[in-house]
Amino acid sequence: MAIQRSRRLRKKLHIDEFQELGFSVAWTFPQGTTVEEIDTTVDAFIHEIIEPNGLAFDGSGYLQWEGLVCLQKIGKCTDEHREQVRQWLEARNMEGVKVTELFDVWWD
């Protein structure tokens, strides 16, 4: 039997229409990449692919980067978002690009 919850509680629990789907991403800069090149590339990543698509990125690294990508607002990332991120990173010759399947960013 399904539990009936108020809209307020569903929002607080991030379930049903308030569920948020995102994905993890990881990549490695080629050996010998300078700090300036890393900064420029990460800035371009945010300005060219993350912000224009209404996405948010929380990640860190130096030569090896990993992080979480989700929407800036409540909602669900799509497989198209995953593919755009993957293609952008691969087009810039990043190594070992990994993009996970979509998952619930609050509960998985």
C-alpha positions as CSV (number, residue, x, y, z in Angstrom):
1,M,0.0,0.0,0.0
2,A,1.4,3.4,-1.0
3,I,2.0,5.9,1.7
4,Q,0.3,9.2,1.1
5,R,2.4,12.2,1.9
6,S,1.7,15.9,1.8
7,R,3.3,18.0,-0.9
8,R,5.4,19.8,1.7
9,L,6.7,16.5,3.0
10,R,7.4,15.1,-0.5
11,K,9.4,18.3,-1.2
12,K,11.3,18.0,2.1
13,L,12.1,14.3,1.4
14,H,13.0,15.0,-2.3
15,I,10.7,12.3,-3.6
16,D,8.1,12.0,-6.3
17,E,7.8,15.2,-8.3
18,F,10.7,16.7,-6.2
19,Q,13.2,13.9,-7.0
20,E,16.5,15.1,-8.3
21,L,18.5,13.0,-10.7
22,G,22.2,13.6,-11.4
23,F,25.3,11.7,-12.4
24,S,29.0,11.4,-11.4
25,V,31.8,12.4,-13.7
26,A,35.5,11.7,-13.6
27,W,38.4,12.4,-15.9
28,T,42.2,12.8,-15.9
29,F,44.2,15.6,-17.5
30,P,47.2,14.4,-19.6
31,Q,50.4,14.1,-17.7
32,G,52.4,17.3,-17.8
33,T,49.3,19.6,-18.0
34,T,50.1,22.9,-16.3
35,V,48.1,24.5,-13.5
36,E,47.1,27.3,-15.9
37,E,45.8,24.8,-18.5
38,I,43.8,23.0,-15.8
39,D,42.3,26.3,-14.6
40,T,41.4,27.4,-18.1
41,T,39.9,24.0,-19.0
42,V,37.8,23.8,-15.8
43,D,36.6,27.4,-16.3
44,A,35.6,26.6,-19.9
45,F,33.9,23.4,-18.8
46,I,31.7,25.5,-16.4
47,H,31.1,28.3,-18.9
48,E,30.5,26.2,-22.0
49,I,28.7,23.1,-20.8
50,I,27.5,23.4,-17.2
51,E,26.0,26.9,-17.0
52,P,24.4,27.0,-20.5
53,N,22.5,23.8,-19.7
54,G,21.3,24.8,-16.3
55,L,23.5,22.3,-14.6
56,A,25.6,22.5,-11.4
57,F,29.0,20.9,-10.9
58,D,30.5,20.0,-7.5
59,G,33.9,18.5,-7.9
60,S,37.6,18.8,-7.3
61,G,40.9,17.5,-8.3
62,Y,44.3,18.4,-9.8
63,L,45.2,16.1,-12.6
64,Q,42.5,13.6,-11.7
65,W,39.0,15.2,-11.3
66,E,35.7,13.8,-10.1
67,G,32.4,15.3,-9.1
68,L,28.7,15.4,-9.2
69,V,26.6,17.0,-11.9
70,C,22.9,17.9,-11.2
71,L,20.5,20.6,-12.2
72,Q,20.7,24.1,-10.6
73,K,17.0,23.8,-9.8
74,I,14.9,20.9,-8.6
75,G,14.6,18.4,-11.5
76,K,16.2,15.6,-13.3
77,C,19.2,15.5,-15.5
78,T,18.8,13.6,-18.7
79,D,20.9,11.1,-20.8
80,E,21.4,14.0,-23.1
81,H,23.1,16.0,-20.3
82,R,25.4,13.0,-19.6
83,E,26.3,12.7,-23.3
84,Q,27.0,16.4,-23.7
85,V,29.4,16.3,-20.7
86,R,31.1,13.2,-21.9
87,Q,31.6,14.5,-25.5
88,W,32.9,17.9,-24.2
89,L,35.5,16.2,-22.1
90,E,36.6,13.8,-24.8
91,A,36.8,16.5,-27.4
92,R,39.4,18.2,-25.1
93,N,41.5,15.0,-25.0
94,M,40.8,14.2,-21.3
95,E,41.8,10.7,-20.4
96,G,39.7,8.1,-18.6
97,V,36.4,10.0,-19.0
98,K,33.7,8.2,-16.9
99,V,30.1,9.3,-16.7
100,T,27.8,7.2,-14.5
101,E,24.2,6.4,-15.1
102,L,21.6,8.8,-13.6
103,F,20.9,8.3,-9.9
104,D,18.9,10.0,-7.2
105,V,21.3,12.6,-5.7
106,W,19.6,12.5,-2.3
107,W,19.0,8.8,-1.8
108,D,21.5,6.8,-3.9
